[in-house]
Amino acid sequence: MVFRLPFAHIPSLKENHKYDRDERLPRWHGWHAARRGLGTNLYRLGVPDKVIQSILRHSNVNVTLGYYIKPQTQDVIAAMGKFEAEMAAHTFGDSNGTVNHTSGAIPKSVN
């Protein structure tokens, strides 16, 4: 199925391009936004990417990840918190194996 986007609302294109809608195609009613919301909400609930791909019936998981899952700020903060906790649980040393507990390399907060 081929979709044609109406670019007539962009002034620079409107002058040089006449848009004629293909009446054979269905009118857009916003289902894409609902599908993207579903993908994002399933992702935030912890549903695996491949399962979301199957639910949305995409042939390629990259389409699901690139266009249908929109990470929120809270997701980024939570992920960095998990990373910080994981880093704090380990002892790190320099290339000689010398442990430096006062290096300050582990962040105390996430921006």
PyMOL commands that place a pseudoatom at each C-alpha (Angstrom):
pseudoatom trace, name=CA, resn=MET, resi=1, chain=A, elem=C, hetatm=0, pos=[0.000, 0.000, 0.000]
pseudoatom trace, name=CA, resn=VAL, resi=2, chain=A, elem=C, hetatm=0, pos=[1.386, 3.426, -0.896]
pseudoatom trace, name=CA, resn=PHE, resi=3, chain=A, elem=C, hetatm=0, pos=[0.621, 6.438, 1.275]
pseudoatom trace, name=CA, resn=ARG, resi=4, chain=A, elem=C, hetatm=0, pos=[0.864, 9.969, -0.048]
pseudoatom trace, name=CA, resn=LEU, resi=5, chain=A, elem=C, hetatm=0, pos=[1.457, 12.746, 2.445]
pseudoatom trace, name=CA, resn=PRO, resi=6, chain=A, elem=C, hetatm=0, pos=[-0.189, 16.154, 1.974]
pseudoatom trace, name=CA, resn=PHE, resi=7, chain=A, elem=C, hetatm=0, pos=[2.662, 18.677, 1.894]
pseudoatom trace, name=CA, resn=ALA, resi=8, chain=A, elem=C, hetatm=0, pos=[0.401, 21.547, 0.820]
pseudoatom trace, name=CA, resn=HIS, resi=9, chain=A, elem=C, hetatm=0, pos=[0.616, 23.059, 4.315]
pseudoatom trace, name=CA, resn=ILE, resi=10, chain=A, elem=C, hetatm=0, pos=[4.350, 23.828, 3.810]
pseudoatom trace, name=CA, resn=PRO, resi=11, chain=A, elem=C, hetatm=0, pos=[4.502, 27.235, 2.071]
pseudoatom trace, name=CA, resn=SER, resi=12, chain=A, elem=C, hetatm=0, pos=[7.707, 26.607, 0.090]
pseudoatom trace, name=CA, resn=LEU, resi=13, chain=A, elem=C, hetatm=0, pos=[6.284, 23.390, -1.370]
pseudoatom trace, name=CA, resn=LYS, resi=14, chain=A, elem=C, hetatm=0, pos=[2.776, 24.693, -1.881]
pseudoatom trace, name=CA, resn=GLU, resi=15, chain=A, elem=C, hetatm=0, pos=[3.954, 27.158, -4.508]
pseudoatom trace, name=CA, resn=ASN, resi=16, chain=A, elem=C, hetatm=0, pos=[5.660, 24.509, -6.643]
pseudoatom trace, name=CA, resn=HIS, resi=17, chain=A, elem=C, hetatm=0, pos=[3.512, 21.456, -6.013]
pseudoatom trace, name=CA, resn=LYS, resi=18, chain=A, elem=C, hetatm=0, pos=[-0.189, 20.852, -6.398]
pseudoatom trace, name=CA, resn=TYR, resi=19, chain=A, elem=C, hetatm=0, pos=[-1.438, 18.115, -4.123]
pseudoatom trace, name=CA, resn=ASP, resi=20, chain=A, elem=C, hetatm=0, pos=[-4.241, 15.902, -5.404]
pseudoatom trace, name=CA, resn=ARG, resi=21, chain=A, elem=C, hetatm=0, pos=[-5.406, 13.353, -2.875]
pseudoatom trace, name=CA, resn=ASP, resi=22, chain=A, elem=C, hetatm=0, pos=[-5.847, 9.841, -4.196]
pseudoatom trace, name=CA, resn=GLU, resi=23, chain=A, elem=C, hetatm=0, pos=[-9.499, 9.234, -3.277]
pseudoatom trace, name=CA, resn=ARG, resi=24, chain=A, elem=C, hetatm=0, pos=[-9.034, 5.461, -3.654]
pseudoatom trace, name=CA, resn=LEU, resi=25, chain=A, elem=C, hetatm=0, pos=[-7.002, 5.468, -0.416]
pseudoatom trace, name=CA, resn=PRO, resi=26, chain=A, elem=C, hetatm=0, pos=[-8.670, 5.580, 2.994]
pseudoatom trace, name=CA, resn=ARG, resi=27, chain=A, elem=C, hetatm=0, pos=[-8.619, 8.851, 4.926]
pseudoatom trace, name=CA, resn=TRP, resi=28, chain=A, elem=C, hetatm=0, pos=[-6.209, 9.120, 7.831]
pseudoatom trace, name=CA, resn=HIS, resi=29, chain=A, elem=C, hetatm=0, pos=[-7.921, 8.877, 11.229]
pseudoatom trace, name=CA, resn=GLY, resi=30, chain=A, elem=C, hetatm=0, pos=[-5.027, 8.526, 13.678]
pseudoatom trace, name=CA, resn=TRP, resi=31, chain=A, elem=C, hetatm=0, pos=[-4.638, 4.771, 14.152]
pseudoatom trace, name=CA, resn=HIS, resi=32, chain=A, elem=C, hetatm=0, pos=[-0.879, 5.121, 13.698]
pseudoatom trace, name=CA, resn=ALA, resi=33, chain=A, elem=C, hetatm=0, pos=[-0.675, 7.193, 16.890]
pseudoatom trace, name=CA, resn=ALA, resi=34, chain=A, elem=C, hetatm=0, pos=[-2.671, 4.532, 18.744]
pseudoatom trace, name=CA, resn=ARG, resi=35, chain=A, elem=C, hetatm=0, pos=[-0.325, 1.785, 17.519]
pseudoatom trace, name=CA, resn=ARG, resi=36, chain=A, elem=C, hetatm=0, pos=[2.725, 3.819, 18.538]
pseudoatom trace, name=CA, resn=GLY, resi=37, chain=A, elem=C, hetatm=0, pos=[1.186, 4.420, 21.965]
pseudoatom trace, name=CA, resn=LEU, resi=38, chain=A, elem=C, hetatm=0, pos=[0.529, 0.693, 22.312]
pseudoatom trace, name=CA, resn=GLY, resi=39, chain=A, elem=C, hetatm=0, pos=[4.128, -0.130, 21.390]
pseudoatom trace, name=CA, resn=THR, resi=40, chain=A, elem=C, hetatm=0, pos=[5.515, 2.433, 23.837]
pseudoatom trace, name=CA, resn=ASN, resi=41, chain=A, elem=C, hetatm=0, pos=[3.259, 1.323, 26.693]
pseudoatom trace, name=CA, resn=LEU, resi=42, chain=A, elem=C, hetatm=0, pos=[4.059, -2.363, 26.161]
pseudoatom trace, name=CA, resn=TYR, resi=43, chain=A, elem=C, hetatm=0, pos=[7.767, -1.482, 26.182]
pseudoatom trace, name=CA, resn=ARG, resi=44, chain=A, elem=C, hetatm=0, pos=[7.382, 0.454, 29.449]
pseudoatom trace, name=CA, resn=LEU, resi=45, chain=A, elem=C, hetatm=0, pos=[5.617, -2.578, 30.972]
pseudoatom trace, name=CA, resn=GLY, resi=46, chain=A, elem=C, hetatm=0, pos=[8.681, -4.693, 30.185]
pseudoatom trace, name=CA, resn=VAL, resi=47, chain=A, elem=C, hetatm=0, pos=[7.295, -6.645, 27.223]
pseudoatom trace, name=CA, resn=PRO, resi=48, chain=A, elem=C, hetatm=0, pos=[10.194, -7.960, 25.056]
pseudoatom trace, name=CA, resn=ASP, resi=49, chain=A, elem=C, hetatm=0, pos=[10.828, -6.195, 21.723]
pseudoatom trace, name=CA, resn=LYS, resi=50, chain=A, elem=C, hetatm=0, pos=[10.120, -9.316, 19.660]
pseudoatom trace, name=CA, resn=VAL, resi=51, chain=A, elem=C, hetatm=0, pos=[6.735, -9.767, 21.367]
pseudoatom trace, name=CA, resn=ILE, resi=52, chain=A, elem=C, hetatm=0, pos=[5.796, -6.137, 20.635]
pseudoatom trace, name=CA, resn=GLN, resi=53, chain=A, elem=C, hetatm=0, pos=[6.888, -6.715, 17.029]
pseudoatom trace, name=CA, resn=SER, resi=54, chain=A, elem=C, hetatm=0, pos=[4.554, -9.712, 16.841]
pseudoatom trace, name=CA, resn=ILE, resi=55, chain=A, elem=C, hetatm=0, pos=[1.618, -7.843, 18.405]
pseudoatom trace, name=CA, resn=LEU, resi=56, chain=A, elem=C, hetatm=0, pos=[2.032, -4.957, 15.943]
pseudoatom trace, name=CA, resn=ARG, resi=57, chain=A, elem=C, hetatm=0, pos=[2.570, -7.488, 13.113]
pseudoatom trace, name=CA, resn=HIS, resi=58, chain=A, elem=C, hetatm=0, pos=[5.819, -5.956, 11.862]
pseudoatom trace, name=CA, resn=SER, resi=59, chain=A, elem=C, hetatm=0, pos=[8.037, -8.099, 9.644]
pseudoatom trace, name=CA, resn=ASN, resi=60, chain=A, elem=C, hetatm=0, pos=[11.183, -6.496, 11.095]
pseudoatom trace, name=CA, resn=VAL, resi=61, chain=A, elem=C, hetatm=0, pos=[11.887, -5.692, 14.765]
pseudoatom trace, name=CA, resn=ASN, resi=62, chain=A, elem=C, hetatm=0, pos=[13.876, -2.615, 13.661]
pseudoatom trace, name=CA, resn=VAL, resi=63, chain=A, elem=C, hetatm=0, pos=[10.633, -0.992, 12.466]
pseudoatom trace, name=CA, resn=THR, resi=64, chain=A, elem=C, hetatm=0, pos=[9.111, -1.638, 15.893]
pseudoatom trace, name=CA, resn=LEU, resi=65, chain=A, elem=C, hetatm=0, pos=[12.125, -0.227, 17.732]
pseudoatom trace, name=CA, resn=GLY, resi=66, chain=A, elem=C, hetatm=0, pos=[12.682, 2.738, 15.428]
pseudoatom trace, name=CA, resn=TYR, resi=67, chain=A, elem=C, hetatm=0, pos=[9.148, 4.014, 14.947]
pseudoatom trace, name=CA, resn=TYR, resi=68, chain=A, elem=C, hetatm=0, pos=[6.771, 2.468, 17.485]
pseudoatom trace, name=CA, resn=ILE, resi=69, chain=A, elem=C, hetatm=0, pos=[8.674, 2.554, 20.792]
pseudoatom trace, name=CA, resn=LYS, resi=70, chain=A, elem=C, hetatm=0, pos=[9.328, 6.022, 22.159]
pseudoatom trace, name=CA, resn=PRO, resi=71, chain=A, elem=C, hetatm=0, pos=[11.348, 5.953, 25.402]
pseudoatom trace, name=CA, resn=GLN, resi=72, chain=A, elem=C, hetatm=0, pos=[10.263, 8.519, 27.985]
pseudoatom trace, name=CA, resn=THR, resi=73, chain=A, elem=C, hetatm=0, pos=[12.490, 10.552, 30.292]
pseudoatom trace, name=CA, resn=GLN, resi=74, chain=A, elem=C, hetatm=0, pos=[11.457, 8.355, 33.230]
pseudoatom trace, name=CA, resn=ASP, resi=75, chain=A, elem=C, hetatm=0, pos=[12.696, 5.301, 31.305]
pseudoatom trace, name=CA, resn=VAL, resi=76, chain=A, elem=C, hetatm=0, pos=[16.093, 6.922, 30.752]
pseudoatom trace, name=CA, resn=ILE, resi=77, chain=A, elem=C, hetatm=0, pos=[16.426, 7.912, 34.417]
pseudoatom trace, name=CA, resn=ALA, resi=78, chain=A, elem=C, hetatm=0, pos=[15.448, 4.414, 35.580]
pseudoatom trace, name=CA, resn=ALA, resi=79, chain=A, elem=C, hetatm=0, pos=[17.919, 2.787, 33.171]
pseudoatom trace, name=CA, resn=MET, resi=80, chain=A, elem=C, hetatm=0, pos=[20.755, 5.033, 34.328]
pseudoatom trace, name=CA, resn=GLY, resi=81, chain=A, elem=C, hetatm=0, pos=[19.828, 4.280, 37.958]
pseudoatom trace, name=CA, resn=LYS, resi=82, chain=A, elem=C, hetatm=0, pos=[20.141, 0.546, 37.241]
pseudoatom trace, name=CA, resn=PHE, resi=83, chain=A, elem=C, hetatm=0, pos=[23.480, 1.153, 35.531]
pseudoatom trace, name=CA, resn=GLU, resi=84, chain=A, elem=C, hetatm=0, pos=[24.705, 3.241, 38.480]
pseudoatom trace, name=CA, resn=ALA, resi=85, chain=A, elem=C, hetatm=0, pos=[23.714, 0.524, 40.965]
pseudoatom trace, name=CA, resn=GLU, resi=86, chain=A, elem=C, hetatm=0, pos=[25.494, -2.106, 38.888]
pseudoatom trace, name=CA, resn=MET, resi=87, chain=A, elem=C, hetatm=0, pos=[28.647, 0.015, 38.704]
pseudoatom trace, name=CA, resn=ALA, resi=88, chain=A, elem=C, hetatm=0, pos=[28.579, 0.679, 42.470]
pseudoatom trace, name=CA, resn=ALA, resi=89, chain=A, elem=C, hetatm=0, pos=[28.436, -3.066, 43.145]
pseudoatom trace, name=CA, resn=HIS, resi=90, chain=A, elem=C, hetatm=0, pos=[31.825, -3.651, 41.477]
pseudoatom trace, name=CA, resn=THR, resi=91, chain=A, elem=C, hetatm=0, pos=[35.364, -2.730, 42.445]
pseudoatom trace, name=CA, resn=PHE, resi=92, chain=A, elem=C, hetatm=0, pos=[37.366, -1.209, 39.631]
pseudoatom trace, name=CA, resn=GLY, resi=93, chain=A, elem=C, hetatm=0, pos=[41.088, -0.754, 39.291]
pseudoatom trace, name=CA, resn=ASP, resi=94, chain=A, elem=C, hetatm=0, pos=[43.492, 0.872, 36.884]
pseudoatom trace, name=CA, resn=SER, resi=95, chain=A, elem=C, hetatm=0, pos=[45.420, -1.015, 34.174]
pseudoatom trace, name=CA, resn=ASN, resi=96, chain=A, elem=C, hetatm=0, pos=[47.831, -2.350, 36.845]
pseudoatom trace, name=CA, resn=GLY, resi=97, chain=A, elem=C, hetatm=0, pos=[44.953, -3.693, 38.933]
pseudoatom trace, name=CA, resn=THR, resi=98, chain=A, elem=C, hetatm=0, pos=[45.314, -1.005, 41.607]
pseudoatom trace, name=CA, resn=VAL, resi=99, chain=A, elem=C, hetatm=0, pos=[41.967, -0.283, 43.206]
pseudoatom trace, name=CA, resn=ASN, resi=100, chain=A, elem=C, hetatm=0, pos=[41.173, 3.413, 43.743]
pseudoatom trace, name=CA, resn=HIS, resi=101, chain=A, elem=C, hetatm=0, pos=[38.091, 3.857, 45.937]
pseudoatom trace, name=CA, resn=THR, resi=102, chain=A, elem=C, hetatm=0, pos=[38.427, 7.655, 46.015]
pseudoatom trace, name=CA, resn=SER, resi=103, chain=A, elem=C, hetatm=0, pos=[38.500, 8.237, 42.267]
pseudoatom trace, name=CA, resn=GLY, resi=104, chain=A, elem=C, hetatm=0, pos=[34.960, 9.600, 42.205]
pseudoatom trace, name=CA, resn=ALA, resi=105, chain=A, elem=C, hetatm=0, pos=[34.319, 7.733, 38.945]
pseudoatom trace, name=CA, resn=ILE, resi=106, chain=A, elem=C, hetatm=0, pos=[30.874, 6.550, 40.032]
pseudoatom trace, name=CA, resn=PRO, resi=107, chain=A, elem=C, hetatm=0, pos=[28.210, 9.266, 39.598]
pseudoatom trace, name=CA, resn=LYS, resi=108, chain=A, elem=C, hetatm=0, pos=[25.929, 10.085, 42.514]
pseudoatom trace, name=CA, resn=SER, resi=109, chain=A, elem=C, hetatm=0, pos=[22.970, 11.197, 40.397]
pseudoatom trace, name=CA, resn=VAL, resi=110, chain=A, elem=C, hetatm=0, pos=[21.641, 11.197, 36.862]
pseudoatom trace, name=CA, resn=ASN, resi=111, chain=A, elem=C, hetatm=0, pos=[21.016, 14.449, 34.985]
for i in range(1, 111): cmd.bond("trace and resi %d" % i, "trace and resi %d" % (i + 1))
show_as sticks, trace
zoom trace
